[in-house]
Amino acid sequence: MYLVPAHGDSQKIRFIDLHQDMLSGVSRLDGGFPMYGSNYLTGASHASAVWSSLYPHTPGSSLIGELQAHQELLGSHRSSLRLITTVADLDADDPRTGLLPHSEGFHLPAVEPDVLDSLWTEHSLRSLALTWNYETEYGFSCYDDGAAPLKPAGRQLVRALENSPLMLDLSHLNDGGFYEALELYAAPVLVTHTFCRALNDHPRGLTDEQLRALGDHGGLIGLAFDPDFLGQGSIDEALRHVDRIMSLAGEEAVSIGSDWGVVTMGELGDHEALAGLLAAVATVHGAELAERFAFANAYDFLSVGLPVDCTVV
């Protein structure tokens, strides 16, 4: 059940979030910015694990620089945050939120295996997307030419990721690149924060065909709560997207990918509002599927994708 005893709190909501802009959000929180409240770190419903997104928000941003800033975030908030590297970390009896640093469209130093391994071991990167909101050297974003294929460097990177512990995220990628990546990459993929394009015709969403393809590929899909994606950002809207993802990709494919951090949200504005959505999912689909959406699907994905312990990388 998604309401589980945890460290003495019988009402704690256990969930894993595939996408939060935590570095930017916490930075703004410390400066008094209201979009990212303190309950994201220490509230009764804070996440067990979060994919913590890093993105090129300024022209001078670099992946290594953002990863260094993220390591500083972990150090300055060590009482509430920790790094996840292995399945053993995931299973640790630790009340802090575990973080998986994630790159959205950054230039990589190189795509050779030793460089990818260094990003994992020395800089704590855990997953990456080929694009953000703009074209990159690897491919085209969903706002560019929808039919364009991956670029040669993108194909090289996708193939290299097959032998790397880094996980692949297809969020923000255009349709042509999405399908080519699925052909090149045999392992299960992530789409960390998205929604159903059939319910809201926006290029950041996934078509019904893409949802079916991800289900066939063993993919994991995080539902984002942005009002731009859902309509108003309400529980009822989110439930319709959960229903559609489950029906097309499968019950094991849907998870939370909130996009909390810097985006102005609607009804699903923070962790405390999550209980209402999980209750709605449980009412329609039952408590077991609510638990899969909140926690188990992402946990199962990580249990397969992460090294068992530090001796296996």
N, C-alpha and C positions, 0 to 999 in steps of 0.2 A: 504494500500500500504506500502511496506517496506521502501520507502523513505517518511518519515513523519515529520511534524513540531514537534520539541521538544525543548522547552526552547529557542525559538527564532531562531533555526537553521533549515531552511526549507529543508536541504539536509541531515540531520542526518539519517543514516541507523539504523532502529530499529531491533535488533536481540537478541536472547538468545542462549547461547553456552552451550552445555551439558558437555563440558570437556575442561578445560585449566589447565596446571601445573603452576598455578599462583604464589604460594608461592615460588617455585624454580625459576620461571621465573623472578619475581620481585627482588628476592635476587640477581640474576645474573645481572639484569638491573642496580641495584644500584652499582654493581661492574664494570660496563662498558661492560657487556656481550652483544653482539649484537643481539642475537636471539629474544629478547623480547624488542621491541622498546617502547618508551614512549607513542605512540599512543594507546597502549593496555589499558592504564589507562585514558588518557585525550583527545584522538583524536576524530574527528568528528563522527567516526563510532564505538566508543567503545560500548560494549554490555550493554543491559539493565540488564541482569542477567547472571551469570556464575556458573556452577558447578566447584568449585575450588578443584582440586585433591591433595590429600596427599597420598604418597606411601612410602614403606620401602626402601628408596634409599641407606641406609647404614645398616650394621648388627645391629647397636645399636639404630636404629630409633624406636620410639614408637608412638602409636596413640595419647596418651595424650600429649606427648612432641610436636608432630607436630601440634596438635590443639592449644596448647598454643602459638606456633610460629605464627600460623595463626591469632590468636587474636591480637598478637603484630603487625602483618602486617596490620590488620584493623585499629589499633590505629595509626600507623605511616603514613598511607595513607588515613586518614579519609576524606580528601577533595575530593577523587575520588572513594573510596570504602565504602560499607556499608553491613551489614549482613541482609539476608532475613530469616525471621522466619514465617511469616504469609502471607495470601493473601493480607491483608491490606498493608504490606510492599511492596509486589509485585506491588500493584496499586498506591503506593505513588508517588506524583509528585516530584520526586527527580532525578537530573541529574546524580548522581553517579551510578557506576556499583554495582549491588547487588550480593553478594556472597552466595553460598550454599556449605559449606565445605563438602568434600567427601573423604571417606576412600577407598583405593584400597588394599585389602588383609591384612590389619593390624590385629594382634591379638587384640581381645576385652577383657576388664577386665572380663566380664561374659556376658551371653546372657539372664539373667533374666530380666523381664520387668522393674524393678526399675533401673537396670544398663543402659539399653537402653534409658530410660527416662532421666537419668542423663547425658548421652552423648549428648542428644538433648538440655536439659535446661542449664546445667552447662558448657558444652564444645562446644556447637554450632555445633555439627555434624548434617548434614542434610540427608546424604545418604551413602550407603556403597556397595562395591563389595566383594564377597567372596574370590577372589584371585587377585593376580597381575600377574607377569610373572612366578611365581613359585607356587608349591604346598603349601597349607596352612593346618591348622587344620580343615578347613571347606570343602575343596574340592581340585580339581585338575585344573591346568591352561590349557589353550588351547595347551600348548607345552608338556603336559604330556599325559598319556593314554586317548585317546579321548572317550572311552566307559565307563570309570570308573564313578561310581555313586558319589553323595555327600557323605561326611563322616558323621558319626552320629552327630557330633557337627554342621556340616553345615545344616543338616535337622532341628535340634533344633533351630538354628538361624533363618532359613527361616520361620519356624512356628511362632517364637516369633515376627518377624518383621510384621506379619499380624496385630498385636495389638499395633504397635509402629508408631509414626509419621515418623520414618526414612524410606526412600525410598530404594528399592532394585535395584541394578545394576548388570546385568549379563555379563558385559564386562570381557574379559580375561578368562572366565570360559570354561571348556571343554564341548564337545557336550553332554556327558552323564549327567553331572551336570546341564547343561542348561535345558534339558527337564524335569529332576526331579524337579528342582526349579519351573518350570511353573506348574507342577502338584500340588505342595505343596502350592503355593502362589496364592491366588485368585485375588489380586489387580493387576492393571497394573504395569508392570515392565519397567525399563530403560535398554537400552544398550547404554551407554553414548558416546562411540567412537568406531566405527567399520566401516565396508564396506561390499561389496558383494563378497563372496568367489568365486562365479562363474565367476567374472570378473578378479579376481586376486587370484590365488590359494595359499592362505596364511592362516595359522591356526587362526589368529586373526579375520578373516572375518566370516560372517554368511552365511550359506548355504541358498539356496532358500527355503528349508523346514523350516529352522529356521525363516526366514523372514515371511513366511506364518503363522507360529505358533504365532509369536509376533503380527501380525495383528489380529489374532483371539482372542488374549489375551488382546488387547487394549494397547500394548506396545508402547514405544517411542524410536526411533533409531536415534542416533546422527552419522552423517557421518564425519569421521576423514579425514584430508587432508594430512596425512603423505605420502611422496613419496614411502615409502616401501609398503604402502597399496594400493595406486592408480596407481602406475607405475612411473610417474614423478611428481605427485602432481599438475597436470594442471587443469584448468577450464573444458576443454572438458572431461577429465577422470572423474572428480567429477560429471559432469552432467549425465554421463552414469550410475553412481551408484545411483544418485537421481532417475533417470528414473526407474531403476530396483526395488529399495525399494518401490517406489510408486506403481508399478504394482503388486508387490507380497504382501506387507504388508498393502498398502492403503495410500491414500493421507494424512491421519491424523497421520501417523506413522513416517514420516521422519522429521528430524531436523538437526541442526548443532552440531557437536561434534568435533570441530577443532583439538584438541590436541596441540594447540599452547602453547608455553612457553619455552621448552628446546629442542624440536626436530627441526632439520634443515629442512625447508620446501622448496617446489618448488614455482610454480606460485602463489599458495594460501598461501603466506607467512605471511600475517597479516590482520588485519581488513580492511585496505584500499583496499585490493585485493578482498574483498567479494562482492563489487558492481558488478564486472564482472560476478561472478557466479550467483548472483541473477538476473541479466539482462538476462543471458542465460536461467535460469529456467523460467523466465517470457516469453521469446520468444517462448519456446517450450510448456509450460503448462499454461501460462497466469499469470497475476499479482496476482490474488487471491491465486494461489498455491505457487507462490514465497513468498508471505506473510506468508503462512502456514509454509513453510520450514524455513523461517528466524525467525519467531516469534510466530505465533498463536498456532502451535501445542504444542510447549513447554509451552507457557502461559496456554493453556487449561489443560495440564498435571499438572502443578503446582497449578492451581486454584482448582483442585480436591484433590491433594495430600497434600497440606499445610493446617494447621489449619486456620480457618477464621480469628481469632484474638488471642491475648495472653491468653484469658480465656479458649481456647479450645486446649488442647494438647493431 
